[in-house]
Each structure stands twice: as structure tokens, then as C-alpha cells.
């Protein structure tokens, strides 16, 4: 499988060092983190660490997060894809620049990630791990055909009232669910 993919409107590429500033700008934007503000990147070093995790995923399992560009302009508008959690489940993730919310780009990106994960290891479930009040992410998960399989307090969240949801493309075993909650 190639590391780069084209969708109808997006070019999905593996991160390179020159992507750091654009990816950090998205990760640093408070409008992107309204559902979990404590995860907003405030230092580029956080983004470097994130990109290094993506690269480990690519190296270890042949799939990770991409940098998301508009095909027409090459503008970086987000990041996301599928990464392996606990060796058990594919986790679909997506972060789109606030100025591009509401255009269906997260769904387009997520669908590409799901297809790539299923091509590599279809026996592994695909999950989406999100906080309950992030209705947009829940809608994306549902558009992918994922169903809610778990709801519980979000351990470690600075707001103890926040609930964590896990959507999946099939029922999860105890071991698979545990991998999502690490």
C-alpha cells in the first residue's frame, strides 16, 4: 500500500519536516479543540512528538496518520487516518482546520483511513474514540457505519463530567475494548 492517497478533494500524505508549522497551527487553534481544550498544542514540541508517533505507526504497521491537503490548492487543512491501538483495534482519528469545518472533509479523510486499515488487516475492528459532547465526530463515526459500543467516564479528563464514547464496526471483545481505553 502506498503511503499517500488521493480522494475526491484531498491529498493524504505522510508527514515530512516541512509540515510542522502548518500542522502545529491547526493543533494550536482553540477553535479546533472546543470539545477537549486541554489537548490543544501550545508548544511545537507537542506536535513534533505527535508526528513521531504517526511515523512509528507507519513503520510498525504500515499505516498511520496523514497530513491532509486540498488537492486543488495543496493547502494543509488537517491530519488524520488510522493507527493501531494496543495491537488490537484500528483507531480512526481526524482533525480538520476550523476554517474548513462543515465541508465533509473529516468524513472523506476518515473513509480513506478505514479503507486503508481494512486493506491491511480486515480482521481488526475499526473504532472511533471520542468525547460525548463532540457531536460532529459522532456524526462522522456514524456515517462510517460505526455503532456505539461503549460509554463511560473519560478517565483522566480534567472535566470529570465528560463521558468517553467508543464506536466500532463490530462488537468488541474485552481485550479489544481495553485497548481502546488506554
N, C-alpha and C positions, 0 to 999 in steps of 0.2 A: 504494500500500500504506500502511496506517495504521502509525504508529509504535508503537502499543500493541496488544497481543494478549491474548486470553483463552484459556487451555487448561482442561482439566477442573478443575484445582486451583489454577492460577496466574494472576496478572495480571502481564503483562510490560509495563513502561513505560520510556520514555526517561527518563534521569536528569534530575533537577531539583536545584537547590542544596540544598534541604532534605533530600535523600537522603544527603548526605555523611557524616553521623555514623553512620548505620546501615550504609552500605557500608564505611566505614573499620573499624567494629567487626568485620565479617566478615573483611576483608583483614588485619586486625591479629591475629586469633585464631591462635595457634600450632597449634591442632588442625586448622585448615584447610590448613596448609602443611606437613604432616608429610612430604610427598614432595619438597618443594623449599623448605626453611626459609629460605634466603637471599632469597627473593622476598617474604617477609612484609612488609607495610607497617608501618613503625614511626613514621611521621610522616604526619599527614593530607595534607600536601602531595603525597605519593606518590599518594594516592587522587584528589586533585584532578587531577593530571596524567593518571591513568588515565581518569577521566571525560571529560577534554578530548579524549583520543584517541578515545573512544567517539563523542563529538559530531562530531569531524572525519569519522569513518566514516559517520555518519548523513548529514552534509552532502554528502560527496563521492560516496557510492554508494547512499544511500537505505536503508542497513541498518547496524546496529552492535549493541553490547551493550545489553541491557536491565537494569533493576533488577527483581528478581524478588520478587513479593509473593504471599502466600497469599490466594486470593480470599475466603475466609471471614472472615479477621481483618485483612487489609491489612498484616500483619507482613512486613517486609523479610527475606527468607530467602536472598538470593543475588544473583548477577548473571551474565550470560552472553548468548550469541547468536552470530551470525556476523559476522565482519569480513573485509575483503578484504586478503590478503597479497600484496604485490608486484604488484598489479594482475592476478594470475593465478588465485588459489585462494581459496575461502571457508574460513576457519578457524573451526570451531565450538569455542567455549570455554564453560566453566561453572564456577562457584564457588558452592557451597552452604554455608550456615552449618552448623557442626559438629553442632549440636543437631538438625539436620534430615537428616543423612546417613542413607542406607539406606532412604529412603522412595520412591525413584524420581523425585525432583524433578529431578535433573540430566538424566535421560533425557527427561522431559516437556519441560523447557526446551530441551534440545538438539534434540529433534524439531521443536519450533516454529521454532528457528533455521534448521534445514536446509530446512524447508518455505518459509520466507521467502526464503532465499537462492535456492532453485530457482525461486521465482516471479519474482525479479528478473533472474537471469542463469543459467539452467539449463545453459548451455554451460561454465560454470566448475566445476571439480571442488570438492567439499566434502572438507575434510580435518580430522583431529583430530591435534594436535601435543602429545605427552605424553612424560613420562619412563617408562621401562620398569617401574620398581617401583611405579608408580601403577596398580595392578590395577583399582581401581574405575573410573578414567577409561577404561581399555582396555575394560572391560565395556560402558560406555556407548557407546563408539565402535562396538563390535561389534553392540550392539542396534540401532544406526542403520543397520546394513548395511555399515559401512565395513570395509575389509580392510587388513591391514598391508602397506605398500608400501616402507617404508624403516626401517632400523635402523642407527644409527651412534653413536659417542661424542657426548655432549652438549657441544659446544664452548662454552666459557665457564662451564660449571657448576663451582662451587667443589669439587665432588667429581668427580675425573677418571674414576672408575669408572662413573658414571651413563651410561646409554645413552638416546638420544633415539629415539622411535618416531614414524613418520608413518603414519596410517591414511587411506585415501581411498576415495571411492565409485567410482573408476575408475583405471586406470593413469595415471600422471603422466608428462608429458614432462620432459625435462631442465630446461627453463626453469621449469615449474611446480614441480618438486621444489626447485630452487634458491630459489624464492620462499618456500618453507616453512622454509628453513634460515637465513634472515637474522636 
